[in-house]
Amino acid sequence: MPQPLSSQQLMFQGEVIKIIDGGGTKMMKINLQPCTIDLTMSMSEELHLGDPVTMEARVMITRVEPAVFID
């Protein structure tokens, strides 16, 4: 992995919209508007469907380049 150019800590707020128990691993789907993220329930066994959540994440930026737009 390339050396990170920058490391940022972010905080997101969302809502648990689905809990899945499959293959011995519980997963939860969190709505972050406009996207969703899937996490293992081991992150927090105390969450229930419809619970509001706050997540902290660390992002390591390894590359930045110009965006390509197609009309």
ZIUR-V360409 format. One record per residue. N is the residue number from 1. RES is the residue in three letters. SS is DSSP state (h for helix, s for strand, l for the rest). Layout:
N,RES,SS
N,RES,SS
//
This chain:
1,MET,l
2,PRO,l
3,GLN,l
4,PRO,l
5,LEU,l
6,SER,s
7,SER,s
8,GLN,s
9,GLN,s
10,LEU,s
11,MET,s
12,PHE,s
13,GLN,s
14,GLY,s
15,GLU,s
16,VAL,s
17,ILE,s
18,LYS,s
19,ILE,s
20,ILE,s
21,ASP,s
22,GLY,s
23,GLY,l
24,GLY,l
25,THR,s
26,LYS,s
27,MET,s
28,MET,s
29,LYS,s
30,ILE,s
31,ASN,s
32,LEU,l
33,GLN,l
34,PRO,l
35,CYS,l
36,THR,s
37,ILE,s
38,ASP,s
39,LEU,s
40,THR,s
41,MET,h
42,SER,h
43,MET,h
44,SER,l
45,GLU,l
46,GLU,l
47,LEU,l
48,HIS,l
49,LEU,l
50,GLY,l
51,ASP,l
52,PRO,s
53,VAL,s
54,THR,s
55,MET,s
56,GLU,s
57,ALA,s
58,ARG,s
59,VAL,s
60,MET,s
61,ILE,s
62,THR,l
63,ARG,l
64,VAL,l
65,GLU,l
66,PRO,l
67,ALA,l
68,VAL,l
69,PHE,l
70,ILE,l
71,ASP,l
//
